[in-house]
Amino acid sequence: MAGNAPVLLGTLGGALVLSALLVFAATSDLLITLTFALGVAVLLAGVFAFDRIRTEPEEAAIAAPDWSVTVAAIEDQHGAAGDPVAITDRANRLVCANSAFIEAFGAGSAPPALPLERAGLEAMTRVAREAWRDGQATLEEVESTSSVETWSVSARRAGRGDDHLIWHFKRVTREEAESMDDLDLGGPFGRMLSRAGIESAITTASGIVRQVSAGFAERAAGDASATLAGQDFVSFLRTDDRDRIFFAREGRGGTPQTLVDVPLLDPLVARDVGPDSNATLMLLIDSGVGIGSGWDGSSQAGVAQLEALLGQLPLGLAMTDRDGRFLFGNEAFLRSVNREGTGLPAFPTDLVVREDKAALSDAVRRHGRGPATSGDIPVRLSSQPDESVSLGLAGVRGLGEAAVLLSLTDSSEETQLKRQVAQATKMQAVGQLAGGVAHDFNNVLTAIIGTCDLMLLRHTPGDSDYDDIQQIRANSNRAASLTRQLLAFSRQQTLRPEILQLPDVVSEVSPLIKRLLGEKISYFVQHDRDLGAVRADPQQLEQVIMNLAVNARDAIQSNGRGEGRISLLTRSLQAKEVMKLGSEILPAADYTVLIVQDTGGGIPPQVLPKLFEPFFTTKEQGKGTGLGLSTAYGIVKQSGGFIFADNVTDAHGLPVGARFTVYFPVHRGEVPKRREAPAPVSSDWSVGGKVLLVEDEDMVRAVAERALSRAGYEVTACPGGEEGLTAIQEGGAFDLVVSDVVMPGMDGPAMVREIRKARPDIPVLFMSGYAEEQLRKDIDIPDMHFIAKPFSVSEISDKVGSVMREASAKQDPA
C-alpha cells in the first residue's frame, strides 16, 4: 500500500469533493456541507495513518538481512573441514557463527573476547583494531584455554557498509610429536609407511608388541584391524637358510624383508627406568621398494626415500656408508650435534673431540662390515667437550652401501639440568667439608690462643719472649678469622639477625668503602623508595657489602688503567616481577635487592661456575685467599637470601663489568626492638664455685682448666661425656657444667639431659665452633648458654663468671 500512496490519495480526494457537492446540492446548506467534508477527511486520515503503522514493521522485516542464509553458507563451506567461522558487528557482538566455532569457543563468546590467556586477548584485540583500520589482519598463533588448541586467526571487513568483521580460525598442527608416546602407527603415519612398502611395529625391549600399523597386521595376521598387542614380535616372522626375513603367514612366496631396529629411548635413560620402558620401532622394508642389495650406489633414490622416512621421526638419526661417510641426517640429529643450519660434515668423527675419533671410527667400521648388530658408544661432541653423550650405532643389512644407522638424543636441557644439580651438590659438599675443617681447626686455635694468654701472664712488655708470644697470638687470631669465613660459607657461623633497612647498613659502611677505593675509582650510591625491611645480621651484612666492593675494586685495578666506577644500588622487587623473571631458583615473593656493579671488564665464562667456591681466586699468589665471595655467599644463604653473579654488556653484547645481585626476602610482621649490647664484665671479677669441665681435646681441656683455676674456680676436668656423668652421679656438688658439644661416645647434649634428671636446676655452658642458632635448634635444652671457639683465657673466665652470676641471681632474687 505504501508504494501506491499518491494514486490512492488522489482518488480519495476526488471522492471527497464529489460527495461534498452532492450533499450541498441536496441540502443547499453550506455549513452542513463543510461539516460533512471535514468529518470524512478526518476519518480517511485516521485510516491512512493506521495502515502506515501496520506496514512499517513489515517493510523493516523485509529490509533486515537474513543471517540464516549466511550461517548455512559458512556451515556448508567450512563445517566439513572443522574451521570455526564467526561474524561480528562494530560493537564486537556475535552476529552469527558456524557449529565449529560454537564447539571450539562456546556460544557465549565473541571475537576478540574469547577464552584465552591475557596475552592472547591482547593479541586478538590488536587484530580487531587493525582489521577495522586496514580492512584485514592476521595472527599466526593463539592458544585457547578451553580446548587447549592452537589457532591461526584472520579477520576481514565485509558487509554493505564494511560494518562487519568475518573471523576465520584454523588449527595449527605441529610437524613433530612432542614425545614418542604420541607416535601412532594406526594413523596416517603408519598408512604412509605401508604405501611405501614399509611395515612398522613398536615393541618393548623384550620383543613384546605394543602397537602395529594396519599393513603389518594384515600381512602378519590377515586382519588389518587386529592390534596384535601383547604378542611376541618374532612369532610373525621366519627366516630361510640364507638368513633372509619373511612374514611367516606369507610363506616362501612372500617378499624378503629388511629389518631396521630403531630404539626410541636413550640407552642410559632406559637403563634407569627399566627394560620394559625401552620402546623400539621395528621397520620391515620390502626388498622391492628400491632400497636393497640391488642398489649399487649409482642412484640416490633409495637414500632419498629412507631420508624422507627418518626425517618424520623426532629421534636424531643419521646414515653412513660402510666406510663411515655421512649420507644424510635428519633435523633432530643436526640439533643434537649443534649443526643446525650448517649441515653435516664428511665423517661422524668430525663431530667429536680428538680423543674419541679413533674409537668412533672403529665402531662405525665394525658395525658396517660385520653382521647385523647394534650398540652404543659414549663420545664427547666437539661442540660440548665437557659432557659425554651416548651415540647409538646399528649395522643395517640389505641397504647396500648405507650400512650404519646412527642415533642421538637431543639432551641439551637434560645436560643443563645435570650441570645445575652437580654445581649445587658440589657447593653443598664443599660447605660440609669447610664446616668440618673449621670446627676441628677451632679446637687447635683455642689451645694455641689460650696457651699464649697463659704465657703472657708470666711475661711483661720488654721481655725477650713477650713480642714473640704476641706474634703467635696475632697469627692465631688471623687464622681464627679464616675459620669464621669458612663457617660463613658453610652457613654454620653464629648470626645475630635484626630487622633493618638496607640503606642504613650501606650508609654505615660507605665511608670505609670510599677510603678503600682511592681517588681513581668513583663510588655511586642510589636507593629506591619504599624498600621493605629485611632480617639479617648487620655486622655480617656489612661484611658482605665490603667483600663485594673490594672484589669490584680489585677487578677495576686489574684492567690496566686502574680507573672505573663502582655502583651500589638498592631496589624493591615485587612478587609479580619475580614471576616475570622466570627463575627456577628464586621463589615468587617480595624482595629488597642489593646490586653491586663495577666497570672492571666482566667475569670470564669459565670462572662464573666457580666464583663462590672457597679458596678459588684469579688473583696472583699471596694477594688473596679466595674466601671473600664464598663468605658473602654463605652469609646471604644463611640469612635466607639469594646471590647471583653475571656480566653487564654494552650495545654490542661485549662484557664491560661484573654485577652481583643479592635478594633478601622482605620481612613481614612486627618489628622487634633492637637487641641491646650486654654490659661488659671485668675479667678480674669472680664469684667462685665448683665447675665440671668436659672436653675431649686434651689441649683445649688443659687451657680451659688452667684459665678457670686462675679465676678462682674449683675445676673438675673430664675427657668425655661418660666420665662427666659419673662425676655427677658420684655426688659431685657442682655449680656449673662447661661442656663441648661434639664428643666421641656420649656427646655434650646427651650427657646434660642425663644430668638434668638428677640436677634439673644446674646451669650449662656449651663450647663449640658451630653456629649458636643451629645448636639451639638441635639441642633445645632450657637454661643453656654458649661460647664460641676459639676463645681466649679472659673470654672463658668472663663467660663462666657471667653464667654463675646469673644463676646465683635466680636462686637468690633478693
C-alpha positions in Angstrom: 0.0 0.0 0.0 2.9 2.4 0.7 4.0 2.2 -2.9 0.6 3.3 -4.3 0.1 6.2 -1.7 0.0 9.1 -4.2 -2.7 7.4 -6.5 -4.8 6.4 -3.6 -4.7 9.9 -2.1 -5.8 11.4 -5.4 -8.7 9.0 -5.7 -9.9 9.6 -2.1 -9.6 13.4 -2.6 -11.8 13.3 -5.7 -14.4 11.1 -4.0 -14.5 13.5 -1.0 -15.1 16.6 -3.3 -17.8 14.8 -5.3 -19.6 13.7 -2.0 -19.5 17.2 -0.7 -21.1 18.6 -3.9 -23.8 16.0 -3.7 -24.6 17.0 -0.1 -24.7 20.7 -1.0 -27.0 20.0 -3.9 -29.3 18.0 -1.7 -29.4 20.4 1.3 -28.3 23.8 -0.2 -26.7 24.4 3.3 -23.1 25.4 3.2 -22.4 24.7 6.9 -23.7 21.1 6.7 -21.6 20.5 3.6 -18.4 21.8 5.3 -19.1 19.7 8.4 -19.6 16.6 6.3 -16.4 17.2 4.3 -14.3 17.7 7.4 -15.6 14.6 9.1 -15.0 12.4 6.1 -11.4 13.9 5.8 -10.6 13.2 9.4 -11.9 9.6 9.0 -9.8 9.0 5.9 -6.7 10.4 7.6 -7.0 8.0 10.5 -7.4 5.0 8.2 -4.4 6.0 6.3 -2.2 6.6 9.4 -3.2 3.1 10.8 -2.3 1.5 7.5 1.2 3.2 7.6 1.8 2.0 11.2 0.9 -1.6 10.2 3.0 -1.7 7.1 6.2 -0.2 8.6 7.2 -3.4 10.6 6.6 -5.5 7.5 8.8 -3.3 5.5 11.5 -3.3 8.2 11.3 -7.1 8.3 11.7 -7.2 4.6 14.7 -4.8 4.8 16.6 -6.8 7.7 19.3 -9.2 6.5 18.6 -12.9 6.5 21.6 -14.3 8.6 20.2 -17.8 8.4 21.5 -17.9 4.8 24.9 -16.7 5.9 25.1 -19.3 8.7 24.1 -22.0 6.2 26.8 -20.8 3.8 29.7 -20.8 6.3 28.5 -24.1 7.8 28.4 -25.7 4.3 31.8 -24.3 3.3 33.8 -24.8 6.5 31.9 -27.3 8.5 33.5 -30.4 7.0 37.0 -29.1 7.5 36.2 -28.1 11.0 37.3 -24.5 10.6 35.5 -22.1 13.0 34.0 -19.0 11.4 32.2 -16.1 13.1 30.8 -12.7 12.1 30.7 -9.7 14.5 29.4 -6.1 14.2 31.1 -2.9 15.1 30.2 -3.4 18.8 32.0 -6.7 18.8 28.7 -8.6 19.2 28.4 -12.1 17.7 26.0 -11.9 14.7 26.4 -15.4 13.5 28.8 -18.4 13.7 29.0 -21.9 12.4 28.9 -25.0 14.7 32.7 -25.5 14.6 33.1 -22.0 16.3 30.5 -22.8 18.9 32.1 -26.2 19.7 35.6 -24.6 20.0 34.8 -21.4 21.9 31.2 -21.6 23.1 28.0 -19.8 22.0 28.6 -17.1 24.7 31.9 -15.9 23.3 32.5 -13.4 20.5 35.9 -12.3 19.0 38.0 -10.8 20.2 36.7 -11.7 23.7 37.4 -15.4 23.6 38.5 -17.8 26.4 42.2 -17.0 26.1 45.1 -16.0 28.3 45.8 -12.4 28.8 48.5 -12.2 26.1 46.1 -13.9 23.7 43.3 -11.5 24.4 45.6 -8.5 23.8 46.8 -10.1 20.5 43.1 -10.6 19.4 42.2 -7.1 20.3 45.1 -5.8 18.1 43.8 -8.0 15.2 40.3 -6.5 15.5 41.7 -2.9 15.7 43.9 -3.5 12.6 41.1 -5.2 10.7 38.7 -2.2 11.2 41.5 0.2 10.2 43.2 -1.7 7.3 40.4 -4.0 6.1 42.1 -7.2 7.2 44.6 -8.6 9.8 46.1 -12.0 10.8 47.5 -13.7 13.9 49.9 -16.6 13.5 49.2 -18.5 16.7 47.0 -18.1 19.7 46.2 -20.8 22.3 42.7 -21.5 23.6 42.3 -22.2 27.3 39.0 -24.1 26.9 40.1 -26.6 24.3 43.9 -26.4 24.7 44.4 -26.0 21.0 46.5 -23.6 19.0 44.8 -21.5 16.2 45.8 -19.1 13.4 43.3 -16.2 13.1 42.4 -13.9 10.2 39.8 -11.1 10.3 38.4 -9.2 7.3 35.9 -6.4 7.0 32.7 -7.1 5.0 29.1 -6.0 4.5 27.3 -3.3 2.6 28.9 -0.5 4.7 32.0 -2.5 5.8 30.4 -2.6 9.2 31.1 -6.3 10.0 34.2 -8.5 10.6 34.5 -12.1 9.3 36.7 -14.1 11.7 38.3 -17.3 10.3 40.2 -19.7 12.6 42.5 -22.6 11.5 44.0 -25.2 13.8 47.8 -25.1 13.9 49.3 -28.6 13.6 52.7 -29.5 14.9 55.2 -31.1 12.5 56.8 -33.2 15.2 55.3 -35.2 18.0 56.4 -33.9 21.4 57.1 -37.4 22.7 57.4 -40.9 21.4 54.2 -41.8 23.2 52.4 -39.7 20.6 53.7 -41.9 17.7 50.5 -43.6 16.4 51.2 -46.3 13.8 47.5 -47.0 13.4 47.0 -43.5 12.0 48.2 -41.6 8.9 51.9 -42.2 9.7 51.6 -45.9 9.6 49.4 -45.9 6.5 52.0 -43.7 4.7 54.8 -46.2 5.6 52.7 -49.1 4.3 52.1 -47.4 1.0 55.8 -47.0 0.6 56.3 -50.8 1.2 57.4 -50.4 4.8 55.5 -52.1 7.6 56.1 -50.9 11.2 55.6 -52.0 14.8 56.5 -50.7 18.2 57.8 -53.3 20.7 59.3 -53.5 24.2 62.9 -54.4 24.7 61.9 -58.0 25.3 60.1 -58.1 21.9 56.5 -57.8 23.0 54.3 -55.9 20.6 52.8 -52.6 21.8 51.2 -51.5 18.5 51.4 -52.2 14.8 50.4 -50.5 11.6 47.3 -51.8 9.7 49.5 -53.0 6.9 51.7 -55.0 9.3 48.5 -56.5 10.9 47.2 -57.6 7.6 50.4 -59.2 6.4 51.1 -60.9 9.7 47.6 -62.0 10.8 45.4 -61.4 7.8 43.3 -58.8 9.6 44.1 -55.1 9.2 42.1 -54.2 12.3 44.0 -56.7 14.6 46.1 -54.9 17.3 48.5 -57.9 18.0 49.4 -56.1 21.3 51.0 -58.4 23.9 52.2 -61.0 21.4 55.8 -61.9 20.6 57.1 -59.9 17.6 59.3 -62.6 16.2 56.4 -65.1 16.1 55.1 -63.3 13.0 58.4 -63.7 11.1 60.6 -66.5 9.8 64.0 -66.9 8.2 65.3 -69.1 5.5 68.6 -70.9 5.1 70.2 -67.6 3.8 69.0 -65.7 6.9 66.5 -63.7 4.9 63.5 -62.5 6.8 59.9 -63.2 5.6 56.4 -62.7 7.1 55.5 -66.2 8.5 52.0 -66.0 7.1 53.2 -65.3 3.5 55.4 -68.3 3.5 58.2 -68.8 0.8 56.2 -66.9 -1.7 56.5 -63.7 0.3 58.8 -60.8 -0.3 62.1 -60.8 1.7 62.2 -58.1 4.3 65.0 -55.8 5.7 64.5 -55.3 9.5 65.6 -51.9 10.9 65.7 -51.7 14.7 65.3 -48.0 15.9 65.5 -47.5 19.7 63.0 -44.9 20.8 64.7 -44.2 24.2 68.2 -43.2 25.1 70.1 -46.3 26.4 71.2 -44.5 29.6 67.6 -43.5 30.3 66.3 -46.9 29.5 68.8 -48.5 32.0 67.4 -46.2 34.8 63.6 -46.7 34.1 63.7 -50.4 33.4 63.9 -52.6 30.3 60.2 -52.8 29.6 60.1 -49.0 29.1 62.7 -49.1 26.3 60.3 -49.0 23.3 61.7 -49.9 19.9 60.4 -49.0 16.4 60.7 -52.1 14.1 60.7 -51.3 10.4 60.2 -54.1 7.9 61.2 -52.9 4.4 60.3 -54.8 1.2 63.3 -55.7 -0.9 61.4 -54.4 -3.9 60.9 -50.8 -2.9 64.2 -49.6 -4.3 66.3 -49.9 -1.2 68.2 -53.2 -1.0 71.1 -55.2 -2.2 70.3 -54.3 -5.7 71.2 -50.7 -5.1 74.9 -50.2 -6.1 75.2 -46.6 -5.1 74.8 -45.2 -8.6 71.2 -44.0 -7.7 70.3 -41.8 -4.8 66.6 -42.8 -4.9 66.9 -45.3 -2.1 68.7 -42.9 0.3 66.2 -40.1 -0.6 63.3 -42.4 0.3 64.8 -43.5 3.6 65.8 -39.9 4.4 62.2 -38.8 3.9 61.1 -41.7 6.2 63.5 -41.0 9.0 63.0 -37.2 8.7 59.5 -37.7 10.2 60.8 -39.1 13.5 61.7 -36.8 16.4 64.7 -39.0 17.3 68.0 -37.8 16.0 69.0 -40.3 13.2 71.7 -40.3 10.5 73.0 -42.8 8.0 76.6 -43.5 6.9 78.0 -45.9 4.3 80.2 -48.7 5.3 83.3 -46.5 5.1 81.9 -44.1 7.6 80.9 -41.3 5.2 77.7 -39.4 6.1 74.8 -40.0 3.7 72.2 -37.8 5.5 71.0 -36.8 8.9 67.5 -35.6 9.9 66.8 -32.3 11.6 66.7 -33.8 15.1 70.2 -35.2 14.6 71.5 -31.8 13.4 70.0 -30.1 16.5 71.6 -32.8 18.8 75.1 -32.1 17.4 74.6 -28.3 17.2 74.9 -28.3 13.4 71.5 -26.9 12.6 71.8 -24.6 9.6 75.4 -25.7 8.7 74.8 -29.3 7.6 76.7 -32.5 8.3 80.5 -32.8 7.9 82.0 -35.6 5.8 82.5 -38.1 8.6 81.0 -38.8 12.1 84.5 -38.4 13.6 84.4 -34.7 12.6 81.7 -34.2 15.3 83.7 -35.5 18.3 86.8 -34.4 20.2 90.2 -35.7 19.1 90.4 -38.3 21.9 87.2 -40.0 20.7 87.8 -40.0 17.0 89.6 -43.4 16.8 87.1 -45.2 19.0 84.1 -43.9 16.9 85.8 -44.7 13.6 86.5 -48.3 14.7 82.9 -48.6 15.9 81.4 -47.4 12.7 83.6 -49.7 10.6 82.9 -52.7 12.8 79.1 -52.2 12.6 79.2 -51.5 8.9 81.2 -54.6 7.8 80.3 -57.2 10.3 76.9 -59.0 11.0 73.8 -57.0 11.7 74.4 -55.7 15.3 73.5 -52.7 17.4 75.1 -51.0 20.4 76.1 -47.6 21.7 79.4 -45.8 22.5 80.0 -42.8 24.8 81.5 -39.8 22.9 82.1 -36.2 23.6 80.9 -33.8 20.9 83.3 -31.1 19.8 80.5 -28.5 20.5 80.1 -29.9 24.1 83.5 -31.2 25.1 82.7 -31.3 28.8 79.7 -33.6 28.5 79.6 -37.3 27.4 76.7 -38.4 25.2 75.6 -41.8 24.1 75.7 -42.4 20.3 73.7 -45.4 19.2 75.0 -47.5 16.2 73.1 -50.2 14.3 74.5 -52.2 11.4 71.8 -52.4 8.8 71.9 -55.2 6.2 70.2 -55.1 2.8 70.7 -51.4 2.3 73.8 -51.6 0.0 76.4 -49.0 0.9 74.1 -47.4 3.5 75.4 -49.6 6.3 75.3 -47.9 9.6 72.4 -46.1 11.3 73.4 -43.5 14.0 71.0 -42.3 16.7 71.5 -39.5 19.1 69.0 -37.9 21.5 68.8 -34.1 21.9 69.7 -33.8 25.6 70.7 -30.1 25.9 68.0 -29.4 28.5 68.9 -32.6 30.4 72.6 -31.6 30.3 71.9 -28.1 31.6 69.9 -29.6 34.5 72.7 -32.0 35.3 75.2 -29.1 35.5 72.9 -27.2 37.9 72.4 -30.3 40.1 76.1 -31.0 40.0 77.0 -27.4 40.9 74.5 -27.4 43.8 75.8 -30.8 45.1 79.4 -29.6 44.8 78.7 -26.4 46.8 76.9 -28.4 49.5 79.7 -30.9 49.7 82.4 -28.2 49.9 80.3 -26.4 52.5 80.1 -29.5 54.7 83.8 -30.1 54.3 84.7 -26.5 55.1 82.4 -26.5 58.2 84.0 -29.7 59.5 87.6 -28.4 58.9 86.8 -25.1 60.6 85.2 -26.9 63.6 88.3 -29.1 64.1 90.7 -26.2 63.5 88.9 -24.1 66.1 89.9 -26.6 68.7 93.5 -26.3 67.7 93.3 -22.4 67.7 91.6 -22.5 71.1 94.6 -24.3 72.6 97.1 -22.0 70.8 95.4 -18.8 71.8 94.8 -19.9 75.4 98.4 -21.1 75.8 99.7 -17.7 74.5 97.4 -15.9 77.0 98.8 -18.0 79.9 102.4 -17.4 78.8 101.8 -13.6 78.5 100.7 -13.7 82.2 104.2 -14.7 83.1 106.0 -12.2 80.8 105.9 -8.4 80.8 106.4 -6.0 77.9 110.1 -5.7 77.2 110.8 -9.3 77.9 112.7 -11.1 75.2 109.8 -13.6 74.7 106.9 -11.2 75.0 106.9 -10.0 71.4 107.3 -13.5 70.0 104.3 -14.7 72.0 102.3 -11.7 70.9 103.2 -12.5 67.2 102.0 -16.1 67.7 98.8 -14.9 69.2 98.2 -12.4 66.4 98.7 -15.0 63.7 96.3 -17.4 65.6 93.7 -14.7 65.6 94.2 -14.2 61.9 93.7 -18.0 61.4 90.6 -17.8 63.6 89.2 -15.1 61.2 89.7 -17.6 58.3 87.8 -20.3 60.1 85.0 -17.8 60.7 84.9 -17.2 56.9 84.8 -21.0 56.3 81.9 -21.3 58.7 80.2 -18.4 57.0 80.4 -20.2 53.6 79.1 -23.5 55.2 76.3 -21.5 56.8 77.4 -22.6 60.3 78.5 -19.3 61.8 76.8 -17.5 64.7 74.5 -14.8 63.5 72.7 -12.0 65.4 69.8 -11.2 63.0 67.9 -7.9 63.3 65.1 -6.2 61.4 66.8 -3.5 59.5 66.8 -1.3 56.3 69.5 -1.9 53.7 70.1 1.8 53.1 71.1 2.2 56.8 73.7 -0.5 56.5 75.0 0.9 53.3 75.4 4.4 54.9 77.3 2.8 57.8 79.8 1.1 55.6 80.1 3.7 52.8 82.9 5.9 54.4 85.1 2.8 54.8 84.4 1.8 51.2 85.4 5.3 49.9 88.7 5.1 51.8 89.5 1.6 50.3 88.7 2.7 46.7 91.1 5.5 46.4 90.9 8.6 44.1 90.7 7.0 40.7 87.6 4.9 41.3 84.3 6.7 41.7 81.6 5.5 44.1 77.9 5.9 43.3 75.0 5.0 45.6 71.3 5.1 44.7 68.3 3.8 46.7 64.7 3.0 45.7 61.8 4.4 47.7 59.6 2.3 49.9 62.1 -0.5 50.4 60.9 -3.4 52.6 62.7 -4.2 55.8 64.9 -7.3 55.9 66.1 -9.7 58.6 69.9 -10.1 58.8 72.9 -9.6 61.0 74.0 -6.0 60.4 77.7 -6.8 61.0 77.7 -9.7 58.7 75.7 -7.7 56.1 78.4 -5.0 56.3 81.0 -7.7 55.6 79.0 -8.9 52.5 79.0 -5.3 51.1 82.7 -4.8 51.9 83.7 -8.1 50.3 81.7 -7.3 47.1 83.1 -3.7 47.0 86.7 -4.9 47.5 86.3 -7.6 44.8 85.0 -4.9 42.4 87.9 -2.6 43.3 90.4 -5.4 42.5 88.7 -6.1 39.2 89.0 -2.4 38.1 92.6 -2.2 39.2 93.5 -5.3 37.3 92.2 -3.9 33.9 95.4 -1.9 33.4 94.1 1.7 33.8 93.0 1.5 37.4 90.1 3.9 36.8 86.5 3.0 36.9 83.2 3.2 38.8 81.5 1.1 41.5 77.7 1.5 41.8 75.8 0.3 44.8 72.1 0.2 44.3 69.1 -0.9 46.2 65.8 -1.9 44.5 62.4 -3.1 45.5 61.1 -6.2 43.7 57.5 -7.4 43.9 56.4 -11.0 43.6 54.7 -10.5 40.2 58.0 -9.1 38.9 59.9 -12.1 40.2 57.4 -14.4 38.3 58.2 -12.5 35.1 61.9 -13.2 35.5 61.2 -16.9 35.1 63.9 -18.0 37.5 63.9 -21.7 38.6 65.8 -20.8 41.8 64.2 -17.6 43.0 60.8 -18.2 44.7 58.0 -15.8 43.9 58.0 -13.3 46.9 58.7 -9.7 47.7 62.4 -8.9 47.8 64.7 -6.0 48.7 67.6 -6.2 46.2 71.2 -5.1 46.7 73.2 -4.6 43.5 77.0 -4.1 43.4 78.2 -3.2 39.9 81.6 -2.3 38.5 83.3 -1.4 35.2 86.2 -3.9 35.6 85.7 -5.7 32.3 83.4 -8.6 33.4 83.9 -12.2 34.6 85.2 -14.8 32.2 82.6 -17.5 31.4 84.8 -20.3 32.7 85.1 -18.5 36.0 81.4 -17.9 36.7 80.6 -21.5 37.9 83.5 -21.5 40.4 83.1 -17.9 41.6 81.7 -18.7 45.1 83.8 -21.7 45.9 86.2 -21.2 48.9 89.9 -20.7 48.1 89.1 -20.1 44.4 90.8 -16.9 43.2 92.0 -15.4 40.0 94.5 -13.2 41.8 98.2 -13.7 42.0 99.6 -15.9 44.7 99.7 -14.0 48.0 97.2 -11.3 47.0 94.0 -13.1 48.0 92.7 -16.1 49.9 89.7 -16.7 47.7 87.3 -16.5 50.7 85.7 -13.1 50.1 82.9 -14.2 47.7 82.5 -17.5 49.4 81.9 -15.7 52.7 79.4 -13.4 51.1 77.6 -16.4 49.6 77.4 -18.2 53.0 76.1 -15.1 54.9 73.5 -14.4 52.3 72.2 -18.0 52.1 72.2 -18.3 55.9 70.1 -15.1 56.1 67.5 -16.7 53.7 68.6 -14.7 50.7 70.0 -15.4 47.2 73.1 -14.1 45.4 73.8 -14.2 41.7 76.7 -13.0 39.5 76.6 -12.0 35.8 78.2 -9.6 33.4 77.0 -6.2 32.2 77.3 -5.9 28.5 77.4 -2.9 26.1 75.3 -2.3 22.9 77.5 -4.9 21.0 77.0 -7.6 23.6 80.5 -7.4 25.0 81.1 -7.5 28.8 82.1 -4.2 30.3 81.7 -5.1 34.0 80.5 -7.5 36.6 77.3 -7.3 38.6 76.4 -9.1 41.8 72.7 -9.1 42.8 71.6 -10.1 46.3 68.0 -10.8 47.0 66.7 -10.5 50.6 63.1 -11.5 51.4 61.1 -8.7 52.8 60.3 -9.2 56.5 56.6 -9.4 57.3 55.2 -8.9 60.8 56.0 -6.9 63.9 59.5 -5.3 64.1 61.2 -6.3 67.4 63.2 -3.9 69.4 66.9 -3.8 68.7 69.0 -6.0 70.9 71.0 -4.0 73.5 74.6 -4.9 73.8 75.4 -6.7 77.1 77.3 -4.8 79.7 81.0 -5.6 79.8 82.1 -7.8 82.7 85.5 -7.4 84.3 87.9 -10.2 83.7 89.2 -9.8 87.3 85.8 -10.5 88.8 84.9 -14.0 90.0 82.1 -15.4 92.1 83.8 -18.7 92.9 82.2 -22.1 92.8 82.7 -25.7 91.5 82.8 -26.2 87.8 82.5 -29.6 85.9 84.6 -29.2 82.7 84.0 -31.9 80.0 86.2 -31.7 76.8 87.6 -34.5 74.7 90.5 -32.4 73.2 93.4 -32.6 75.7 94.9 -29.2 74.9 91.6 -27.3 75.0 90.7 -29.0 78.3 94.1 -28.1 79.8 93.8 -24.4 78.7 90.2 -24.1 80.0 91.1 -25.8 83.3 94.1 -23.5 84.0 92.1 -20.4 83.0 89.2 -21.2 85.3 91.5 -22.3 88.1 93.3 -18.9 87.9 89.9 -17.2 88.1 89.3 -18.8 91.5 87.0 -21.7 90.5 87.3 -25.3 91.7 87.5 -27.3 88.4 86.9 -31.0 87.8 88.0 -31.9 84.3 86.7 -35.0 82.4 87.7 -36.2 78.9 84.3 -37.4 77.8 80.5 -37.4 78.5 80.5 -40.8 80.3 83.1 -39.5 82.8 81.3 -36.3 83.4 78.0 -38.1 84.1 79.8 -40.4 86.5 81.3 -37.4 88.4 77.7 -36.1 88.9 76.3 -39.4 89.9 79.1 -39.9 92.5 77.7 -36.9 94.4 79.8 -34.1 93.0 78.2 -30.8 94.1 78.9 -28.7 91.0 77.5 -25.2 90.4 78.1 -25.2 86.6 78.7 -27.7 83.8 81.0 -26.5 81.0 81.0 -29.0 78.1 81.9 -29.4 74.5 79.1 -30.3 72.1 80.6 -32.9 69.8 82.5 -35.7 71.6 83.1 -39.4 70.9 80.7 -41.7 72.7 78.3 -39.7 74.8 78.1 -36.2 73.4 77.5 -33.0 75.4 73.7 -32.7 75.0 73.1 -36.4 75.8 75.2 -36.0 79.0 73.4 -32.8 80.1 70.0 -34.4 79.6 71.0 -37.3 81.9 72.5 -34.8 84.5 69.3 -32.7 84.4 67.3 -35.8 85.6 69.2 -35.6 88.9 70.0 -31.9 88.9 67.3 -30.1 86.9 68.4 -26.6 88.1 72.1 -26.8 87.2 73.2 -24.3 84.5 75.1 -25.4 81.4 77.7 -23.7 79.2 78.4 -25.3 75.9 81.6 -24.7 73.9 81.5 -25.2 70.1 82.9 -24.0 66.8 79.4 -24.3 65.1 76.7 -21.7 64.9 74.8 -21.0 68.1 71.4 -20.7 66.3 71.8 -24.2 64.7 72.9 -25.7 68.0 70.0 -24.2 69.9 67.6 -25.7 67.3 69.2 -29.2 67.5 69.8 -29.3 71.3 66.7 -27.4 72.7 67.8 -27.6 76.4 66.5 -24.9 78.8 68.9 -22.7 80.8 71.6 -23.3 78.2 74.5 -20.9 77.5 77.0 -20.8 74.7 80.6 -19.7 74.0 82.1 -19.9 70.5 85.5 -21.4 69.8 88.2 -20.3 69.6 88.2 -18.3 72.9 90.9 -16.6 75.0 91.6 -17.1 78.7 89.8 -13.9 79.6 86.8 -14.8 77.5 86.2 -18.2 79.0 86.7 -16.7 82.5 84.3 -13.8 81.9 81.7 -16.1 80.4 81.7 -18.5 83.3 81.6 -15.7 85.7 78.6 -14.2 83.9 76.7 -17.5 83.9 77.5 -18.2 87.5 76.3 -14.7 88.5 73.1 -15.1 86.5 72.4 -18.5 88.2 73.1 -17.0 91.6 70.7 -14.2 91.0 67.9 -16.6 90.1 68.4 -18.6 93.3 68.5 -15.5 95.5 66.3 -12.8 93.9 66.8 -10.5 96.9 
